[in-house]
Amino acid sequence: MSIYTGPVFDMAATQFHAIADLIDIPRDERARLLYPKRAIAVSIPVHMDDGRTEVFQGYRVQHHLTLGPTKGGTRFAASLDVGETAALAIWMSWKCALANLPYGGAKGGVAVDPGVLSLRELEAVSRRYMQEMIPFVSPHTDVMAPDMGTNEQVMAWFMDTYSVHAGHSVNEIVTGKPVALGGTEGRREATGRGVAHLVRRACETLGLRPQNCTAIVQGFGNVGSVTALTLERKFGVKVLGVSDHTAAFYDPAGLDVARIAAHAAQHRVLSGYTEAPRIDPAELLVQKCDILAPCAVERVIDSAVAAKLQCRILAEGANGPTTPAADEVLSRRGDVFVIPDILCNAGGVIVSYFEWVQDLQRLFWSEAEVNDKLERLLDGTFAQVTARAARDRMSMRLAALAIGVERVRAGKQLRGLFP
């Protein structure tokens, strides 16, 4: 029996066993590589504005600390459970190892809808969550970051709560915090910029000119909006469709992404925007385009959707958007170039690493320096994955997973198993 259950964890486990079979990892080594080192569940009592005391469930999963402290986002979402949290931590481990960062993977969060909380209630949830995590985190044990439902302000509250406990400012306990508190220039945009940069690299690989390409972006939060804006402004891609959980828009003549982004920034959702044609969100993914970037949640592309995709490049800005069954369909089709999630959205954790390093050194870089280092690291990682895929005649996802899993396995073998 295991506490790690649910479709998202099952998906992560299926991916792991598929690559373990391909690279011949013995059965007796697999559980140590797959299952997390530590999972923490806490209760978070909060005085609500109406006088009630509400108790929320919080989680933190630390997958492994073999190569360094764990690193991962903190998600505030009503549906969050420990199985999903563990899957995200596992993917983060492979992602960090793929990018050669000195981290293991972690993930955490609170089962709460942040949209229904007042600002005071959100602060109370954030501070109590970090207070409960203090025995298990430190700048050299586990470094938190934002994820869905959290932002720079939440990270500032995390940092302050930990710092008050320590008796001095500990900037390096979290990343993704405001620049004024030791955050780094370029962190908020890093994931979306990374997605767009790797799309350009994929276009080069396929002989496509970005300025002649079209794109659809599912999910218009931080990652999706920055991806869409960067594709349009920097690379000349025409964006045909965007969506979030409230609305979807599609226009074969192209959308005004800047106006849509301004609306989303003001209202926090796409709903209410009236200057573009609406489309059924379920149909958006299968419209004809050159680049499809799912940047929302897990498991949105199943086998049925995969069979109907009309894109040339699938750029996974979200974690786990494509199911294993869909991967099989795409492998049989052979006409979709997949930039897998642990590569495609690695820009966020890479720049989080830069922020952590700058905090430890107390020496900060310009945004141009951050972006230059990010692009060079992504270029090197992309080259390694494409070379491995070509050499071993495997998919881009399997190649990326192979590199990540092999590096974690090598670290565990070198350190040995404590008696």
Secondary structure, 3 states (H helix, E strand, C coil): CCCCCCHHHHHHHHHHHHHHHHCCCCHHHHHHHHCCCEEEEEEEEEECCCCCEEEEEEEEEECCCCCCCEEEEEEECCCCCHHHHHHHHHHHHHHHHHCCCCCEEEEEEECCCHHHCCHHHHHHHHHHHHHHHHHHCECCCEEEEECCCCCHHHHHHHHHHHHHHHCCCCHHHECCCCHHHCCCCCHHHHHHHHHHHHHHHHHHHHCCCHHHCEEEEECCCHHHHHHHHHHHHHHCCEEEEEECCCCEEECCCCCCHHHHHHHHHHHCCCCCCCCCCECCHHHHCCCCCCEEEECCCCCCECHHHHHHCCCCEEECCCCCCECHHHHHHHHHHCCCEEECHHHHCCHHHHHHHHHHHHHHHCCCCCHHHHHHHHHHHHHHHHHHHHHHHHHHCCCHHHHHHHHHHHHHHHHHHHHCCCC
